[in-house]
Amino acid sequence: AQSVSQHNHHVILSEAASLELGCNYSYGGTVNLFWYVQYPGQHLQLLLKYFSGDPLVKGIKGFEAEFIKSKFSFNLRKPSVQWSDTAEYFCAGGYSGNTPLVFGKGTRLSVIA
Amino acid sequence: NAGVTQTPKFQVLKTGQSMTLQCAQDMNHNSMYWYRQDPGMGLRLIYYSASEGTTDKGEVPNGYNVSRLNKREFSLRLESAAPSQTSVYFCAGFSNLMSYGYTFGSGTRLTVV
């Protein structure tokens, strides 16, 4: 069965530190990959998505992710985090079309001053 | 343009009671989904509807039923609520048009006592 794994359950960083959150998927064939963010008390919002083409994807709020097919990975990065990035981050994957997304268990990011 | 609207936002039920969670979208999504979110578990798919008139089970369908009343509405019913169904429920719609991706509702926080 398809699955998405996020390695870090809780990450604590100081402001201005660099961020990398790991995500691995177990899909065969063409896969669509997503990163979502959930701020406290809110619903999920799309950060970025990858379908095909350039494996380095840029999203909103300075986030980017790199699709590495050989490693089945889609790690999320940000060069310098801010306190406002404190949230939970979810990686998700699915096949093309309207097949349901499978979500990782999430990584909680706490950014401290 | 409201997007995906869920009602109610909060609900407390007694064990054995029934209720229906409502979801409506005005984004012309063909596909709609119900997920539940539990701490440390990420989002798990309960049911989905690939198109009007069709529904399919997801990862955790037991104890739930769904109705795709029309293209706009996709409701989730708990016939006999159990404490294990205490969770946050999210409805989502999928579009394969320009915005390609999922749009989530704001969630329903359900507590079963």
Interface residues (C-beta under 8 A of the other chain):
Chain A: Q6 H9 F34 Q42 H43 L44 Q45 L46 K49 F51 F90 A92 G97 N98 P100 L101 V102 F103 G104 K105 G106
Chain B: N30 S31 Y33 Y35 G40 M41 G42 L43 R44 L45 Y48 A50 G58 F90 F94 N96 Y100 G101 Y102 F104 G105 S106 G107
